[in-house]
Amino acid sequence: MGFIRWRPLLLPYKMKNSHVILIAAAVVLAVIIYAATPRQTGESTPVNVFTTTTAPPAPDDGKTKKGDSVSIDFIGYFINGSIADTTIESVARQNGIYDSGRTYKPLAFIVGERYVIDGLDEAVVGMQVGQDKNVTVPPEKAYGTVSKSKVEAVLLSQPSPRFQNTTAAAYESVTSRAPAVGDATDGPDGWPMTVVAVSNGTVTLRHDPGANATISTPFGAANVTADNMYVYVNLPVLPVGSPVTTSSGDGRVTAVNRTHMIVDYNSPYAGITFMFNVKLVSRTA
């Protein structure tokens, strides 16, 4: 028995080269046709996992919502029916509340940003341009309730100690000289101070305002007097109703007696319920 020569499994033993070329070309053509053929229904296709889909914005229904820019005309009433405020010039003139220094036009604001009192801010939500409505606004959603903590009794004659201690180092840093009894220097309030004692690094100064000393205060110019123990800042007496602005805020004088002025820092409209007629003039979503 002779040995059998190894033969390729796919080709006949004595196949010619031309036959091999024809078969290879047919295989390539089949691959090209398969790649160009559309997939049948049910076959899986690659998914692009990096593609994101954004939902289209909801259509605008024309109703006002938070974040919208709006403008409104309004007439604000007290409970007794008298008009407190309005954006409409003709209404202001007809009701005796016209202010020549004011421009009457629709009030513009962004809903929900608290540019206006809460009652008006909330009233426009859901309104459409051209729509008007009546709304009652309690104090809590208007100018707040009256707070006793915002009412202050201001002493008309305010004392402060006439003698003041400081250190020698502090005195020298301000005056550029060593302290000595009898030395005079300008005080922080606008009148002289005199050194009356120096002991163990402590300097005692006396305020000497003089006969015609004055000082500026939130209530106006106040004259200054002194006795052996105190310096007194004597505030001017303001008429009831006078506006004042202090570190406590904007207030008004509501009463005056022999020793005190009463200043109310509550809003003049605190504790009041209002009624409004509101019309939505414009809206931008």
Buried (B, 14 or more C-beta within 10 A) or exposed (E): EEEEEEEEEEEEEEEEEEEEEEEEEEEEEEEEEEEEEEEEEEEEEEEEEEEEEEEEEEEEEEBBBEEBBBBBBBBBBEEEEEBBBBBBBEBBEEEEEBEEEEEBEBBEBBBBEEEBBEBBBBBBBEBEBEBEEEBEBEBEBBBBEBEEEBBBEBEBEBBEEBBBEBEBEEBEEEBEEEBEEEBEBEBEBEBBBBBEEBEEEEBBBBBBBEEEBBBEBBBEEBBBBBEEEBBBBBBEBBEEEBEBEBEEEEBBBBEBEEEBBBBBBBBEBBBBBBBBBBBBBEBEE
